[in-house]
């Protein structure tokens, strides 16, 4: 059984592929199937080490990004996409998998187009409340469409509704359950202070970093603060934090990381009372699975509409509040953190809503759909 994975450009598109790959391996062992051969066809993967860890073979292709604003790069990337599609046709023909699984994004387009030409069965998954253009386009020839958000189905044509399943978001097994013990010792934080966990996304978020740094002297008087800055921002953030906390006797309550590894992420989530985060769909479902109240600060709509849709969809469920970036100041951030932390009943309500929003075993549900589709294709 050969399965091709495609999608990427960000961690939000890439890591669901890994979660589903883990579930495919589990199903194959449990049902005594031949271990699936897994391939990733697309541009440079977001996390090459994880591909190697799961023995997923990378077959490189190119993919151009179509921007929502006029740009000469749109023209240049069109040629890149055409070349990527030709490469994808060649790689798919050589591999000839039983099914292609896509998480969408511009990186998936060449592989999906090639699979359509070669009539290879396709299963697609979209994580956002407002599905992306590639997912909506590929819905017409996909065998199955898996969705994370309850609001996403309305964005597809009615004729596609009979092949849609709301599965939830595939989360890697290693981070689906937080570490409930040892977090304070691991992160060298005080056990007497509640912990606020600030996540700026895999690439960090400058606006969140700036607001937090301005708020930091006030926040550390009451809370531990664990801050994921983004790798590129870590050194700058640490230098500024050292200055703003220079005279604070609570400076040891702050810990900054570029990008938390799996263990540190589980430890940080395990001791957190509140999360402040961007609103990538993958991040939202991770927070929901942990059952932690959240304040979401989506990327502005003029840059990406997806996160705003995601944030308000989650907020409507009662699990989070939303601060829009154009309103974000350090005073507002402090006030919203204090308001949420000062109301135990509200946080309990948010925790309950988060758990209800999360859909466990999403990776396994999608993996089973892929296996069934692959076996059906093999038997023909």
Secondary structure, DSSP 4 states (H G I P E B T S, - for coil): -EEEEE--SSHHHHHHHHHHHHHHHHHHHHTTPPPPEEEEEESS-S-HHHHHHTTPEEEE-------SS--HHHHHHHHHHHHHHHHHHHHHHHH--SEEEE--SGGGHHHHHHHHHTT--EEEEE-SSS--HHHHHHTTT-SEEEESSTTSGGGS-GGGGGGEEE------HHHHS---SSHHHHHT--TTSEEEEEE--TT--HHHHHHHHHHHHHHTTTEEEEEE--GGGHHHHHHHHHHHTTT-TTGGGEEEESS--HHHHHHHHHHEEEEEE---HHHHHHHHHHT--EEE-PPPTTT-HHHHHHHHHHHHTTSEEE--GGG--HHHHHHHHHHHHT-HHHHHHHHHHHHHH--TTHHHHHHHHHHHHHHHHHH-
